[in-house]
Amino acid sequence: MKHSREFEIAFVGLKPGNHVFNYSIDDSFFEKFEKPEFKQANIDIKLNLDKKSGIFLLHFDINGKILIPCDRCGDEFEMTLWDEFELVVKIIEDELVAKKTEEDAEIAYIGRSESLLDVSTWIYEFIILSVPIQHIHPDDEQGKSTCNKQALAILNQQTINEVPSIWNDLKNKIN
């Protein structure tokens, strides 16, 4: 994939204070990263960068939709993402960047010789962190599952017929 400057912020020319950057993320964004388990991403990122002397306070707002397979029935469904993340970026001496980065995962460091802040990796990580661990179709207004009915029927049938023999043995010992 060709190098994109879309996610690079030239912070040297920015005045101290708040600056807002907006990004629209689709499937092409993920080509330079590990392919996620979802597709048809339509995600908006609002980045608020508060520039102070020697430090940046970043606030990422994530809103959008993805198409992801359901863990229960296997059918794809549209999942809404919304989340927010904070990140502190400190400017330090160039030779200390590698050492500091290993020490503190909660703060990002860049060298004094840098003039650009590439936020693409953080956007990728925060989108991945916004996806819940469990991907299950949402329930409808009546509280019933919207999963594939045939898949649920097969799962329910297997659950009923496959009672582990250890439980049967225990029942026999108790009775």
C-alpha positions, 0 to 999 in steps of 0.5 A: 500500500502506498504511504498515506500522509492523511494521518500525519499531523504536522505539529510544528506549525500548530499553535498551542491549544485545541485542534480538531481532526476528522477521519473517515475510515473504511476497509482500505484503511486496514490494508497496511495493518493486520486484517481485522475480523470485520468488513464494510467498516464505516467509521468516523474518528474525531481527534481532539489534539490539545497542544501544550509545551512539550506534550500533546493530549489526544482524545479520540472519539470513535463512531461507526458501523462494521459488518461482523460474523455472529459468534452464536449463529455465524451470520454476519450482522451490522455492529455499531461502534462507539468509544473514546480514548485518551492518549498523552504524547510527550516530546523528549530527547531522541536517544531516550524514545526507544527506552521510554517507549518500552517502560510506559505503555500509557504514554507515547513518546516522540523525539525532539527532531520529529515534526510529524505525528502519525496517528494511524496506528493509534486509530487502528488500535483504538478501533480494534479495542472498540469491538466487543469481545463477544459478537452476538446479534442484538435482541429485538424489541421483545427481547428475542434473539435475532440470530439465524433461527435454523442455527439456533434450533441446531444449537438447542438440539445439540445442547439437549442431546449432549448432556455429559455423562459425568452429570448422569453418573453423579445423578445416579450416585446421589439417587 
